[in-house]
Amino acid sequence: MKALRILGIVTGIVVALIAVGIGLLLALFDGEKLKSELVRTVLEQKQRKLDIAGKVELSVWPEASIRLGRVSLSEPGGKEEFATLDSARVAVAVLPLLSKQVQVQRIELAGLKASLVKRKDGTLNIADLLGGDKQAANKAPPGVPSGTQSAGAGATANSPVQLDIAGIRISNAQITWRDEKSGATTSLSNLDIGSGRILADGARQTLAVDALSIAAKGKSGADNFELKLEAPKLLLSPEKSGGETLSLDATLAGGDRKLAAKLMLSAVEGNANALKIGKLAFELDAKSGDTAAKGRLESPVAVDFAAQTLALENLAGKVDIANPRMPMKQLSLPIAGKLHTDLAKQNAALELGTRFDESKIALKLNVARFAPLALGFELDIDRLDIDKYLPPAGAKPAEAAPKEDKLDFSALKGRDVHGAIRVGALQVSKLKLAKLNATLRLAGGRLDIAPLNFALYDGSANGSVMLDANGNQLALKQSLAGVSINPLMKDVAAKDLLEGRGNVTLDINSRGESVAAMKKALGGTASISLKDGAIKGINLAQSLREIKGRLGAKQDTTQQARAGDKTDFSELAASFKITHGVARNDDLTMKSPFLRLAGAGDIDIGGGQMNYLAKASVVATGAGQGGKELEHLKGLTVPVRVSGPFASLSYKLELGGLVADAAKAKVEEKKEEIKAKAQDQVKDKLKGLFGK
């Protein structure tokens, strides 16, 4: 009984002491004074206006805490609002409060809204809060010795930070990022941040965080995204750093696009000088329209903080791409390589290799400068059929309305890139090339590809290409030698107009916002010289043979181009001057065993049609393409007009003046005959006169 009585007395004394302590705590706590001191300190040290609505309240259950109502903080100068807070609760240690010191144990914030701005001059509107304004940060409020903290914090401003917080909880926060120079805006909403215990010691440079969790939703342009970070345990110290598996999940959705990505770091360890990550794993699952892509990359990571270098020595993984309109439906690309980055020197080097089907690809990237980007590269491909991996041309839904092919070269701006591309064999848009060797240089929004050399269709080509984003300009210079023209025209333009082998030169330029505009603005020169070929779509020999029965009709005859018909030639040459999308030719010459062809006219590239007058003359009637049957037309010139859209050219034999020309030709022939006889008679008389 006596022991119980003593225990009851002790318990009563303890309860009484706790009650007295709580009473003293409530009596000594001055919320208004604390509020005014906070407002004054922020104004004097940061030149920002702090507004705390309502009272600063002290609660002792379930733990000692200070509660704040709505809080707002202005931009520097106090004119505009920078951030607001619906409510805040800060749990503190009790005993230090009796000495007018605040030691934080838990922080809870709700409804935080803040706007972060990058000004046009590159400065941030939070530079002073981050210590960027050192003069303001070191400025002490009136009546407080320089270098000391106000409100009885009990440490100098330069004292190392020490934290022991049981946890942090930030809920329903909204953060907006605005770049005044670019005009880009990104917003985060529903931002939740939670953690377990946080220990920080500035003197020892250590940080330990338990159960860190960050989740947020946001919007960037027309895209919505979600982020989630999980770190069960994280330890940073000069002697040893490490942690359990850290994961970052991100999703993005907008229009018909959707992307999910995950980054995982495991076996993390290191110290103040270096960090090693046993495995970095990146996973991607993306879809855009009918195209889906999945990929995974893994590599160990080594970071040297002193040298500011990062290395991924063994990149490995694969990427799978699927599209129902691709001929093979799905494509799998294994990837292997390595990456080295030197942040101190602002450079990086990347090597990647892959192989699929019969193609082996190797890529080397060298970044000489991060900002503005200066990039060099080498791309080597043994053989590649791009058409095999793309949907068939024109494979669009039946209900899809035709759209103008817009051209946008703006991606060329703001980059400094140089490099080389080498391909053993290449097919793209049906064009077949071999031994491609191209050197690229991109600077100031202008891309120059020179030299550009390759083999094609039994011949070779060399020249250059220029694209300029400043005005959407294009220039092409190319010389083709010994090229078979028919398969080239079939593959590039789907036109079956010419046969033969020879040389083609192009020196053309244009500008415009679309393919159609480019065609209409096309200018420059071109020439062609072919041997042992044929003009497709008309058989002039056959057409001229048929003229015999229509010489008296005084009527033109027209026929459409016919598959299988052709006019052979031994030589063909022409040059063109191109202005506003129209190619003008005045010097066409074509030779065959029985024909000579000359011509002049316009080829409207922008309008997709032509109007050309060729003049065919029969010069021999021996063997050849029906030459013996053309005796009646020997010496005559037959006009042939080629006109209409490229897809359905028509050939008109203009016979209206042919009868008169034939009669004139007969008269001229008779004159020559009479002249020859007269000359013979004169010669005979002269012989008689001189007796010889």
C-alpha positions in Angstrom: 0.0 0.0 0.0 2.9 2.4 0.9 4.5 1.7 -2.5 1.3 2.5 -4.3 0.9 5.7 -2.3 4.4 6.8 -3.3 3.8 5.9 -6.9 0.5 7.9 -6.9 2.3 10.9 -5.3 5.1 10.8 -8.0 2.6 10.5 -10.8 0.6 13.5 -9.4 3.8 15.5 -9.2 4.7 14.6 -12.8 1.2 15.5 -14.0 1.4 18.7 -12.1 4.8 19.6 -13.6 3.6 18.8 -17.1 0.5 21.0 -16.5 2.7 23.8 -15.2 5.0 23.4 -18.2 2.2 23.5 -20.6 0.8 26.5 -18.8 4.1 28.3 -18.8 4.6 27.4 -22.6 1.2 28.8 -23.4 1.9 31.9 -21.3 5.3 32.5 -22.7 4.3 31.9 -26.4 3.6 35.2 -28.2 2.2 34.4 -31.6 1.7 38.0 -32.7 5.3 38.8 -31.8 6.5 35.8 -33.8 4.4 36.8 -36.8 5.6 40.4 -36.8 9.2 39.3 -36.4 8.9 36.9 -39.4 7.3 39.6 -41.5 10.0 42.2 -40.6 12.9 39.8 -41.2 11.6 38.7 -44.6 11.1 42.3 -45.7 14.5 43.5 -44.4 16.6 40.6 -45.7 14.7 39.7 -48.9 12.8 42.9 -49.7 9.7 40.7 -50.1 6.3 41.2 -48.4 5.2 38.4 -46.2 1.5 38.4 -45.2 0.2 35.9 -42.6 -3.6 36.0 -42.3 -5.1 35.2 -38.9 -3.2 34.2 -35.7 -0.2 32.1 -35.2 -1.5 29.4 -32.9 0.3 27.0 -30.6 -1.1 23.5 -30.1 0.2 21.0 -27.6 -1.8 17.9 -28.6 -1.0 15.4 -30.1 2.4 17.2 -30.2 3.6 20.7 -29.8 3.0 22.5 -33.1 2.6 26.0 -34.6 -0.2 26.5 -37.0 -0.5 29.2 -39.7 -3.5 30.2 -41.8 -3.2 31.6 -45.3 0.3 32.9 -46.1 1.4 34.9 -49.1 4.8 36.0 -50.2 5.4 38.7 -52.8 8.0 39.1 -55.6 11.1 41.2 -54.7 9.9 44.8 -54.2 6.5 43.7 -52.9 4.5 44.5 -56.0 3.4 41.1 -57.4 2.4 37.9 -55.6 5.0 35.1 -55.8 3.6 32.3 -53.7 0.6 31.5 -51.5 -0.1 28.8 -48.9 -3.6 27.7 -47.7 -2.3 26.4 -44.4 0.9 25.2 -42.6 1.7 23.2 -39.5 5.1 23.0 -38.0 5.7 20.5 -35.1 8.4 21.7 -32.8 10.3 20.4 -29.8 8.7 21.7 -26.5 11.7 22.4 -24.2 13.6 24.7 -26.6 10.4 26.8 -26.8 10.9 27.7 -23.1 14.2 29.3 -24.2 12.5 31.0 -27.1 14.2 28.7 -29.6 12.4 26.8 -32.4 13.5 23.3 -33.3 11.4 21.8 -36.2 10.3 18.2 -36.0 7.6 17.9 -38.7 6.5 20.2 -41.5 3.1 20.1 -43.2 2.0 22.4 -46.0 -1.3 22.4 -47.9 -2.3 24.3 -51.0 1.0 25.8 -51.9 1.0 27.8 -55.2 4.1 29.4 -56.6 5.2 30.9 -59.9 8.8 30.4 -61.0 10.0 32.7 -63.8 13.1 32.8 -65.9 13.4 36.4 -67.0 14.5 37.5 -70.5 18.0 38.3 -69.1 18.4 34.8 -67.8 17.9 35.5 -64.1 15.4 33.7 -61.8 12.8 35.3 -59.7 13.9 33.1 -56.8 17.6 33.9 -57.0 17.5 35.8 -53.7 15.8 32.9 -51.9 18.4 30.5 -53.2 21.3 32.7 -52.0 21.9 34.4 -55.3 21.5 37.8 -53.6 24.3 37.4 -51.0 24.2 41.0 -50.0 20.5 40.8 -49.0 21.0 37.4 -47.4 23.8 38.7 -45.1 21.9 41.9 -44.2 20.7 41.7 -40.6 17.5 43.4 -39.4 17.8 46.6 -37.3 18.8 45.9 -33.7 20.2 42.4 -34.5 24.0 42.0 -34.6 25.3 41.3 -38.1 25.7 37.5 -38.8 23.1 36.4 -36.2 19.6 35.0 -36.7 16.6 36.7 -35.3 13.8 35.2 -33.3 16.2 33.5 -30.9 17.2 30.8 -33.4 20.4 30.4 -31.5 22.8 30.1 -34.5 24.7 32.5 -36.8 23.7 33.0 -40.4 26.8 31.3 -41.5 26.5 28.4 -39.1 26.2 25.0 -40.8 22.6 23.8 -41.1 21.5 21.0 -38.9 18.1 19.3 -39.4 16.4 16.5 -37.6 12.9 16.4 -39.0 10.6 13.4 -38.4 8.9 14.0 -41.7 7.7 16.4 -44.4 4.3 16.5 -46.0 3.4 18.8 -48.8 -0.1 18.3 -50.4 -2.0 19.7 -53.3 0.7 22.1 -54.4 0.8 23.9 -57.7 4.0 25.1 -59.3 4.1 27.1 -62.6 7.3 27.6 -64.6 7.4 30.4 -67.2 10.3 31.3 -69.6 9.8 34.9 -70.6 12.3 34.6 -73.5 10.8 31.6 -75.2 7.2 32.1 -74.0 7.0 28.4 -72.9 4.9 27.6 -69.8 4.9 24.3 -67.8 2.6 23.8 -64.8 2.6 21.2 -62.0 -0.6 20.4 -60.1 -1.6 18.0 -57.5 2.0 17.9 -56.3 2.5 15.7 -53.2 5.8 15.3 -51.4 6.2 13.1 -48.4 9.2 11.7 -46.5 10.1 9.9 -43.3 12.9 11.2 -41.1 15.4 13.7 -42.6 18.8 14.2 -41.0 21.1 16.8 -42.3 24.4 18.0 -40.8 26.0 20.9 -42.6 29.3 20.6 -40.7 29.7 16.9 -41.6 28.1 17.4 -45.0 25.7 14.5 -44.5 22.1 13.9 -45.5 19.9 10.9 -44.8 16.3 10.6 -46.0 13.8 7.8 -45.3 10.8 7.0 -47.5 11.0 9.9 -49.9 8.0 10.1 -52.2 7.2 12.8 -54.8 4.1 12.7 -57.0 2.8 15.3 -59.4 0.6 16.0 -62.3 1.2 18.7 -64.8 0.7 20.2 -68.3 3.2 21.4 -70.8 1.6 22.9 -73.9 -1.1 20.5 -75.1 0.5 17.5 -73.2 -0.5 16.2 -69.8 2.0 14.4 -67.7 2.4 12.6 -64.3 5.6 12.1 -62.3 6.3 9.8 -59.4 9.6 9.4 -57.5 10.2 6.7 -54.8 13.4 6.4 -52.7 13.0 4.1 -49.7 16.3 5.1 -48.2 18.9 7.6 -49.3 22.2 8.4 -47.6 24.8 11.1 -48.7 28.0 11.7 -46.9 31.7 12.4 -47.8 32.7 9.0 -46.6 30.0 6.9 -48.0 26.8 7.4 -49.9 24.2 4.9 -51.1 20.6 3.8 -51.0 18.1 1.3 -51.9 16.5 1.1 -55.4 15.4 4.5 -56.6 12.6 4.7 -59.2 11.2 7.5 -61.3 8.0 6.9 -63.3 6.7 9.4 -65.9 3.7 9.3 -68.2 2.8 11.8 -70.9 -0.4 12.0 -73.0 -1.6 14.4 -75.6 -3.7 14.0 -78.8 -3.1 10.5 -80.1 0.2 10.2 -78.3 0.9 8.3 -75.1 4.3 7.6 -73.4 5.2 5.8 -70.2 8.9 5.8 -69.0 10.6 4.4 -65.9 14.1 5.0 -64.6 15.5 2.7 -61.9 18.8 3.0 -60.1 20.0 0.1 -57.9 23.1 -0.8 -55.9 24.0 2.8 -55.5 27.2 3.5 -53.4 29.9 6.1 -53.3 31.5 9.0 -51.4 32.2 12.7 -51.9 34.6 11.9 -54.8 32.8 9.2 -56.7 29.5 7.4 -57.2 28.8 4.0 -58.6 25.5 2.6 -59.7 25.4 -1.1 -60.1 22.6 -0.9 -62.7 20.8 1.9 -64.4 17.7 0.6 -66.2 15.5 2.7 -68.4 12.2 1.4 -69.8 10.0 3.1 -72.5 6.5 2.2 -73.7 5.2 4.7 -76.3 2.4 4.9 -78.8 1.6 7.5 -81.5 -1.3 6.8 -83.8 -0.8 3.3 -85.1 2.9 3.2 -84.2 4.0 1.6 -80.9 7.5 1.5 -79.5 8.9 -0.4 -76.5 12.5 -0.3 -75.3 14.8 -1.1 -72.4 18.4 0.1 -71.8 20.7 -1.0 -69.0 24.2 -0.1 -68.0 26.4 0.3 -64.9 27.2 4.0 -64.1 30.4 5.6 -62.8 30.5 9.2 -61.7 33.7 11.1 -60.7 32.6 14.3 -58.9 36.1 15.7 -58.7 36.8 15.3 -62.5 33.1 16.0 -63.2 32.9 12.9 -65.5 30.1 10.3 -66.1 30.6 7.0 -67.8 28.2 4.3 -69.0 30.6 1.6 -70.2 28.2 -1.1 -71.2 25.0 0.1 -72.7 22.8 -2.8 -73.7 19.2 -3.3 -74.6 16.7 -3.4 -77.4 13.9 -1.4 -79.0 10.8 -2.9 -80.6 8.7 -0.9 -83.1 5.3 -2.0 -84.4 3.0 -0.6 -87.0 0.2 -2.6 -88.8 1.0 -0.8 -92.0 4.7 -1.8 -92.0 5.3 -4.7 -94.3 6.9 -6.8 -91.5 4.5 -5.4 -88.9 7.2 -5.3 -86.2 10.8 -4.4 -86.0 13.3 -5.3 -83.2 16.6 -3.5 -82.8 19.3 -4.8 -80.4 21.4 -1.9 -79.0 25.0 -1.9 -77.6 27.3 0.9 -76.9 29.0 3.2 -74.4 28.8 6.9 -73.2 31.4 9.2 -71.7 30.6 12.7 -70.5 32.9 15.4 -69.2 30.9 18.2 -67.6 34.0 20.3 -66.8 35.0 20.4 -70.5 31.4 20.4 -71.6 31.8 17.5 -74.0 30.5 14.0 -74.5 31.1 10.9 -76.7 28.6 8.2 -77.5 29.0 5.0 -79.5 26.0 2.9 -80.5 25.6 -0.1 -82.7 22.6 -2.2 -83.9 21.7 -4.8 -86.4 18.4 -5.9 -87.9 17.6 -8.1 -90.9 20.6 -7.6 -93.2 21.5 -4.1 -91.9 24.4 -3.4 -89.6 24.5 0.2 -88.3 27.2 2.0 -86.3 26.9 5.5 -84.9 29.4 7.7 -83.2 28.5 11.1 -81.6 30.9 13.7 -80.2 29.5 16.7 -78.4 32.2 19.4 -78.3 30.0 21.9 -76.5 26.6 21.5 -74.7 25.3 25.0 -75.1 24.9 26.1 -77.7 25.1 22.5 -79.0 28.1 21.7 -81.1 27.7 18.1 -82.4 29.8 15.8 -84.6 28.9 12.4 -85.8 29.8 9.4 -88.0 27.1 7.1 -89.3 28.1 3.8 -91.1 25.5 1.5 -92.6 26.4 -1.6 -94.7 23.0 -1.8 -96.4 19.6 -0.4 -95.7 16.2 -0.7 -97.4 14.1 2.1 -95.7 11.1 1.3 -97.8 10.9 -2.1 -96.2 10.2 -0.6 -92.8 7.8 2.2 -93.8 4.1 2.0 -94.6 3.4 1.9 -98.4 3.1 5.3 -100.0 -0.4 6.7 -99.9 -1.6 4.2 -97.3 -4.0 6.5 -95.6 -7.6 6.0 -94.4 -10.1 6.4 -97.2 -11.9 9.2 -95.4 -8.7 11.2 -94.8 -8.8 14.4 -96.8 -5.7 15.2 -98.9 -3.4 17.7 -97.2 -0.7 19.9 -98.6 2.8 18.7 -97.9 4.0 21.4 -95.5 7.8 22.0 -95.2 9.2 23.3 -92.0 13.0 23.7 -91.8 12.9 25.4 -88.4 14.5 22.3 -86.7 17.8 23.4 -88.4 18.0 26.5 -86.3 20.1 26.9 -83.2 22.3 23.9 -83.9 26.0 23.4 -84.8 26.4 20.0 -86.3 28.9 18.4 -88.6 29.3 14.8 -89.6 29.7 12.1 -92.2 27.3 9.4 -93.5 28.5 6.3 -95.4 26.1 3.7 -96.7 27.1 0.6 -98.8 23.6 0.2 -100.3 20.5 2.3 -99.7 16.9 2.3 -101.0 14.5 5.1 -100.0 11.3 6.0 -101.7 12.2 3.4 -104.4 15.4 5.3 -105.2 18.4 2.8 -105.2 21.8 4.1 -104.3 25.2 2.5 -103.6 28.5 3.7 -102.1 26.9 6.8 -100.6 29.4 9.2 -99.1 28.1 12.5 -97.7 29.6 15.2 -95.5 27.2 17.4 -93.6 27.6 20.9 -92.0 24.8 22.6 -90.1 25.2 26.1 -88.7 23.1 29.3 -88.5 20.0 27.4 -89.6 21.7 26.3 -92.9 22.5 22.7 -93.8 25.1 22.0 -96.4 25.7 18.5 -97.7 28.9 18.6 -99.8 30.4 16.6 -101.2 27.5 14.2 -101.9 28.7 11.2 -103.9 27.1 7.9 -104.8 26.5 5.3 -107.5 23.1 4.8 -109.0 21.6 2.9 -112.0 24.9 1.9 -113.7 26.4 5.3 -113.2 27.7 7.8 -110.7 26.7 11.1 -109.2 28.5 13.9 -107.3 27.4 17.3 -106.1 25.8 19.1 -103.2 22.5 19.9 -101.4 21.7 23.0 -99.4 18.7 23.6 -97.1 18.3 27.0 -95.3 15.7 27.5 -92.6 16.0 31.3 -93.1 13.4 31.6 -95.8 12.8 27.8 -96.4 15.3 27.7 -99.2 16.7 24.7 -101.2 19.6 24.4 -103.7 20.7 21.3 -105.5 23.8 20.8 -107.7 24.3 17.3 -109.1 26.2 15.8 -112.0 25.1 12.3 -113.1 27.4 10.3 -115.4 26.7 7.1 -117.3 23.2 6.7 -115.7 20.4 4.5 -117.1 17.7 7.1 -117.3 14.6 4.8 -117.5 14.8 3.0 -114.2 15.9 6.2 -112.5 12.8 8.1 -113.8 10.5 5.2 -112.9 11.8 5.0 -109.3 12.0 8.7 -108.6 9.1 10.2 -110.5 7.1 7.1 -111.5 7.4 8.2 -115.2 8.1 5.9 -118.1 9.1 8.6 -120.7 12.7 7.9 -121.8 15.2 5.2 -122.3 18.9 5.5 -122.7 22.1 6.0 -120.9 24.1 9.2 -120.5 24.7 12.3 -118.4 22.4 14.6 -116.5 23.4 17.9 -114.8 21.2 19.8 -112.4 21.7 23.3 -110.8 18.4 24.2 -109.3 17.1 26.2 -106.4 13.7 27.1 -104.8 12.0 28.3 -101.7 8.5 27.8 -100.2 6.4 26.6 -97.3 5.2 23.5 -99.1 6.1 21.0 -101.8 3.7 22.6 -104.2 5.1 26.1 -103.5 8.7 24.7 -104.0 7.7 23.3 -107.4 6.2 26.6 -108.5 9.2 28.6 -107.3 11.8 26.3 -108.9 14.6 28.0 -110.8 18.0 27.1 -112.3 19.3 25.1 -115.2 19.4 21.5 -116.3 20.8 19.4 -119.2 20.6 15.9 -120.5 22.6 13.9 -123.0 21.7 10.3 -123.8 22.8 7.7 -126.3 21.1 4.5 -127.7 17.7 5.1 -126.2 14.1 5.8 -127.0 11.2 8.2 -126.4 8.4 6.3 -124.8 4.7 6.6 -125.6 4.9 7.2 -129.4 6.2 5.3 -132.3 7.1 8.1 -134.8 7.9 5.6 -137.5 4.5 4.1 -137.3 2.8 7.5 -137.0 4.7 8.8 -140.1 3.8 5.8 -142.1 0.2 6.4 -141.4 0.5 9.9 -142.7 0.6 8.7 -146.3 -3.1 8.1 -146.5 -4.0 11.4 -144.8 -1.8 13.9 -146.7 -4.8 15.5 -148.4 -6.9 15.7 -145.3 -5.5 19.0 -144.2 -6.4 17.9 -140.7 -4.3 17.3 -137.5 -4.3 13.9 -135.9 -4.0 13.3 -132.1 -3.2 10.2 -130.1 -2.6 9.5 -126.5 0.6 8.1 -125.2 0.5 4.3 -125.6 2.3 1.8 -123.5 4.7 -0.2 -125.6 5.2 2.5 -128.3 8.6 4.1 -128.5 10.8 6.0 -130.9 14.4 4.8 -131.0 17.3 7.2 -131.1 21.1 7.0 -131.3 21.6 10.4 -129.6 19.5 12.9 -127.7 20.5 16.1 -126.0 18.7 19.1 -124.5 19.2 21.9 -122.0 16.7 23.7 -119.9 16.4 27.1 -118.2 14.0 26.9 -115.3 12.0 29.9 -114.1 9.1 30.0 -111.6 8.7 26.2 -111.9 8.6 26.1 -115.7 11.5 24.5 -117.6 12.1 26.1 -121.1 13.9 24.2 -123.8 14.9 25.5 -127.2 17.7 23.2 -128.3 16.4 19.6 -128.4 18.2 17.4 -130.8 17.6 13.8 -131.5 19.2 11.5 -134.1 18.2 8.1 -135.4 19.1 6.2 -138.5 16.2 7.8 -140.5 15.0 10.7 -138.4 16.2 14.0 -137.0 14.2 15.6 -134.3 14.4 19.2 -133.0 12.2 20.9 -130.6 11.3 23.7 -128.2 8.7 24.1 -125.5 7.8 24.4 -121.8 7.6 21.8 -119.1 5.5 23.1 -116.2 6.9 21.3 -113.2 4.7 23.3 -110.7 1.6 22.6 -112.7 2.5 19.0 -113.6 2.0 19.4 -117.4 3.9 20.3 -120.6 3.4 21.9 -124.0 6.2 21.0 -126.3 6.6 21.1 -130.1 9.0 18.7 -131.7 9.8 18.7 -135.4 10.6 15.3 -137.0 12.4 15.2 -140.3 13.0 12.1 -142.5 16.6 12.1 -143.6 17.1 8.5 -144.8 14.9 5.7 -145.9 17.2 2.7 -145.5 17.0 0.0 -142.9 15.8 0.9 -139.4 12.5 1.5 -137.7 10.4 1.1 -140.9 12.6 3.4 -142.9 11.8 2.0 -146.4 8.2 2.9 -146.0 8.9 6.6 -145.5 10.2 7.5 -149.0 7.1 9.7 -149.6 8.1 11.9 -146.6 11.8 12.3 -147.3 12.8 15.9 -146.9 9.7 16.9 -145.0 9.4 18.1 -141.4 6.5 16.7 -139.4 5.5 18.8 -136.4 4.6 16.7 -133.3 3.1 18.6 -130.3 3.4 16.9 -126.9 0.9 18.4 -124.4 -1.2 17.7 -121.3 -0.7 16.5 -117.8 2.3 14.3 -117.1 -0.1 11.4 -116.2 -1.8 11.4 -119.6 0.3 13.1 -122.3 -1.1 13.3 -125.8 0.9 13.5 -129.1 -0.6 15.6 -131.9 0.8 15.3 -135.5 0.0 18.8 -137.0 -0.7 17.9 -140.6 -2.6 21.0 -141.6 0.4 22.6 -143.5 2.0 19.3 -144.4 0.5 19.2 -148.0 1.7 22.6 -148.8 5.1 21.8 -147.5 5.1 18.6 -149.6 4.2 20.5 -152.7 6.8 23.1 -152.0 9.3 20.4 -151.4 8.4 18.9 -154.9 8.7 22.4 -156.5 12.1 22.8 -154.9 13.1 19.3 -156.0 12.0 20.2 -159.6 13.9 23.5 -159.5 17.0 21.6 -158.4 16.5 19.1 -161.2 16.1 21.9 -163.9 19.0 23.8 -162.5 21.2 20.7 -162.7 20.2 20.1 -166.3 20.9 23.7 -167.2 24.3 23.4 -165.7 25.0 20.3 -167.7 23.9 22.1 -171.0 26.2 25.0 -170.3 29.1 22.7 -169.7 28.5 21.0 -173.0 28.4 24.3 -174.9 31.5 25.5 -173.3 33.2 22.3 -174.4 32.1 22.8 -178.0 33.3 26.4 -177.9 36.8 25.6 -176.8 36.9 22.3 -178.8 37.4 20.1 -175.8 
